[in-house]
Amino acid sequence: KRLFVQEASWAHNPSVLKRIELALLLDISNQVSKITAPTLITYGSDDAFTGVASQQLHTLIQSSVVKDFPGGHLFHLGVPKQFAAAVVQFVQGL
């Protein structure tokens, strides 16, 4: 619980907000579309910010697989076994 409270308060740090603002303006779609390696794209199904971006990446990277997990931005902490299993399955399929 302490970790999540700490991380939630960190997300409102002015430097984090500034980085988010810059990231929203960044368009790297022409570089991303050149990725040819198999790519696993993951996101938390409750994370509106990365969910949309993950679907866009999936569209741009032809060799990608997209997988959503229960939770928000820190889904890998909330469902670590599900996340690890998905990564192992993806890597074993290469």
Phi, psi and chi 1 to 4 in degrees:
 res  aa     phi    psi   chi1   chi2   chi3   chi4
   1 LYS       -  -41.5 -179.8  177.5  177.3 -177.8
   2 ARG   -59.8  -41.8 -177.5  173.1  169.6 -107.9
   3 LEU   -59.9  -45.1  171.2   68.2      -      -
   4 PHE   -67.7  -37.7  -75.3  103.0      -      -
   5 VAL   -65.1  -44.4  170.4      -      -      -
   6 GLN   -61.7  -46.8  176.7 -176.5  -13.0      -
   7 GLU   -65.9  -37.6  -68.8  -61.0  -39.2      -
   8 ALA   -64.2  -40.5      -      -      -      -
   9 SER   -71.7  -32.5   64.1      -      -      -
  10 TRP   -64.5  -33.6  177.5   81.3      -      -
  11 ALA   -65.2  -16.4      -      -      -      -
  12 HIS   -97.6    5.8  -65.7  -69.8      -      -
  13 ASN   -61.4  135.3 -177.3  -58.6      -      -
  14 PRO   -54.9  -35.7  -26.7   34.7      -      -
  15 SER   -68.3  -35.4   69.3      -      -      -
  16 VAL   -66.3  -44.6  172.8      -      -      -
  17 LEU   -61.9  -37.5  -64.1  174.6      -      -
  18 LYS   -66.8  -41.1 -173.5   61.8  177.6  174.4
  19 ARG   -64.5  -38.0  -77.6 -179.1  -88.8  156.6
  20 ILE   -63.6  -42.5  -69.7  171.2      -      -
  21 GLU   -59.5  -44.1 -178.5 -178.1  -47.6      -
  22 LEU   -66.3  -40.2  -68.3  171.2      -      -
  23 ALA   -64.5  -35.1      -      -      -      -
  24 LEU   -65.3  -27.6  -70.5  172.4      -      -
  25 LEU   -87.5  -13.9  -60.6  174.1      -      -
  26 LEU   -78.5  127.3 -175.6   63.2      -      -
  27 ASP  -118.3  105.8 -178.9    8.5      -      -
  28 ILE  -115.4   21.6   58.0  168.6      -      -
  29 SER   -59.8  -33.9   55.2      -      -      -
  30 ASN   -68.8  -32.7   57.4  -19.5      -      -
  31 GLN   -77.1  -42.1  -71.3   96.2  -11.7      -
  32 VAL   -62.1  -38.1  169.0      -      -      -
  33 SER   -66.6  -11.9   62.3      -      -      -
  34 LYS   -85.9   -7.3  -64.9  175.8 -174.2  175.3
  35 ILE   -68.1  124.8  -63.7  172.3      -      -
  36 THR  -112.4  -13.2   58.7      -      -      -
  37 ALA   -72.0  146.7      -      -      -      -
  38 PRO   -55.8  133.7  -23.1   33.1      -      -
  39 THR  -134.1  128.1  -54.7      -      -      -
  40 LEU   -98.8  120.5  176.0   61.5      -      -
  41 ILE  -107.7  123.5  -59.1  167.6      -      -
  42 THR  -123.8  150.7   61.5      -      -      -
  43 TYR  -160.3  160.3   68.7   97.2      -      -
  44 GLY   -85.0  131.7      -      -      -      -
  45 SER   -62.6  -20.2   56.5      -      -      -
  46 ASP   -94.3    2.9  -64.5  -29.1      -      -
  47 ASP   -96.3   96.5 -172.1  -16.5      -      -
  48 ALA   -64.7  -32.9      -      -      -      -
  49 PHE   -66.8  -51.8  179.0   72.8      -      -
  50 THR   -86.7  -19.6   58.5      -      -      -
  51 GLY   -62.1  -48.1      -      -      -      -
  52 VAL   -64.2  -45.7  171.8      -      -      -
  53 ALA   -63.6  -36.6      -      -      -      -
  54 SER   -64.8  -41.3  -64.0      -      -      -
  55 GLN   -65.7  -37.3  -67.1  -61.9  -27.6      -
  56 GLN   -65.6  -42.7  -69.6  171.5  -22.1      -
  57 LEU   -60.0  -43.0  -76.3  173.0      -      -
  58 HIS   -59.3  -38.8  179.8   51.9      -      -
  59 THR   -66.6  -37.7  -59.0      -      -      -
  60 LEU   -80.8  -30.6  -67.9  169.8      -      -
  61 ILE  -101.3  104.5  -56.6  171.4      -      -
  62 GLN   -62.6  -31.1  -68.7 -170.5    7.6      -
  63 SER   -95.3   28.8   59.2      -      -      -
  64 SER  -102.4  156.3   67.9      -      -      -
  65 VAL  -125.0  135.0  174.5      -      -      -
  66 VAL  -113.6  137.4   67.9      -      -      -
  67 LYS  -138.9  127.3  172.9   92.6  173.9  111.7
  68 ASP  -103.5  154.4   67.5  -42.5      -      -
  69 PHE  -129.3  153.4  -65.8   88.7      -      -
  70 PRO   -60.7  136.9  -14.2   23.6      -      -
  71 GLY   117.2 -173.1      -      -      -      -
  72 GLY  -105.1 -138.8      -      -      -      -
  73 HIS   -64.4  -28.9 -164.6   68.8      -      -
  74 LEU  -105.6   38.2  -60.2  174.0      -      -
  75 PHE   -56.6  -32.3   66.9   87.6      -      -
  76 HIS   -64.1  -23.0   58.6  -71.2      -      -
  77 LEU   -85.8  -29.9  -63.2  176.2      -      -
  78 GLY   -79.0  -36.7      -      -      -      -
  79 VAL  -131.8   62.2  -70.4      -      -      -
  80 PRO   -62.1  -34.9   22.4  -32.0      -      -
  81 LYS   -68.8  -41.1  -70.4 -178.7 -178.9  178.9
  82 GLN   -63.6  -43.4  -78.1 -178.0  -77.3      -
  83 PHE   -62.7  -48.4  174.5   68.4      -      -
  84 ALA   -62.1  -41.0      -      -      -      -
  85 ALA   -62.9  -39.7      -      -      -      -
  86 ALA   -66.2  -40.9      -      -      -      -
  87 VAL   -65.0  -45.5  171.1      -      -      -
  88 VAL   -60.9  -45.5  168.6      -      -      -
  89 GLN   -60.6  -42.0 -179.0 -179.0   17.8      -
  90 PHE   -63.3  -47.2  177.9   77.9      -      -
  91 VAL   -66.0  -38.9  171.2      -      -      -
  92 GLN   -66.1  -26.2  -73.5  176.9  -22.0      -
  93 GLY   -81.5   -3.8      -      -      -      -
  94 LEU   -75.7      -  -63.2  178.8      -      -
